[in-house]
């Protein structure tokens, strides 16, 4: 007789809202079939979606968020820059280089 192990999916969405929201929807669909889901994301993104995930777990779905710190400053990004939307725009990077008018 074969031993059955419960399925557990790890989901790692791209760090942008238009990827995270559909990934949460996929997590809900999978969890409705008695599958455990862990969504790996940054603390900032987790805080944005905690309410949505909490509502789902309150209905019995097995979904959890795993917070993984994003090393923004170590990669030359501003602290707290954890999504594509937080990236400095090319225009912002050019402003300090523009000559001052006198």
N, C-alpha and C positions, 0 to 999 in steps of 0.2 A: 504494500500500500504506500503510495507516494505521500510525502509530507507536504502540506500546503503552507506557504508562507504568505502573510498578508502583504499586499502590494503597497509600496510607499514611493511616491514620485517626488523628486526634487526638481523644482522649477526655478530657473535662473533667467529672469527677464532682462532684456536690455534696459539700461537705466534711463528710460524716458517714459513719460506718462502714456504715450500711445502704444507702448509695449506692455507696461505693467497692468493696465486696466484689462485688456483682453486676457492676459495671463491669469488674473484673478478669476475671470469668468471661466476659463478652462479648468482652473483648480476646483471651482464649485461643481462643474459638470462631472469631473472625475470623482470628486468626493461623494457625489450622489450614488456612486456605484461601490460604496464601501471601500474606498481607497484612501489611504492617508497621504496628505500633501504637505510638503514644506516648501514655502516660497523664500528663496534666499534674496535678501535685499539690504540696502543700507539703512541705518537708523532714521534718516530723514524721510526716506520713502516709506519705511515701516510706519512711522508716525502718521503719515497721510492716509494710510489704508487700514489702520488698526480697527477703526469702527466698522468698516465693511466686513473684515475678517471676523470680528467679534460677533456680528449679527449672524454670520454663517455658522460659526461654531455653536452658537446658542441653539441652533436648529438641529444640532447633532452631527454636522459635517466635521470631518477631521482635517482641518486646515490650520497650519501654524506659520508664523513668520519667523525666519531666522535672521537676526540682525548681524551683519558683517560690516565692520567699519571700513569706510572707503578712504584710502590714504591720499586725499586731495593735495595737501601741502607738500607731500613727498614727491608728487608728480608735477609740481609747479602750478597747481590750480589753487584758487582761493579756498580758504577753510570753509567747509560746509557745502562745497560744490559737489553734489552727489547725483545730479541728473544732467542730461543734455541741456535742459532749459536753463540751468544755472551757469553754463559756460559763458565766459566773457565773450562778447561779440568781437569780430575783427575790428570794428570801428572803435570800440572801447579800448582795445589794445593800442590803437594808433594815436589816441588823443594826447597822451603824455609826450609823444614825439613831435606833435605839431608845434611850429614856432609860435612864440608869444607875440601878440600885437602890442605895440607901444604907442 
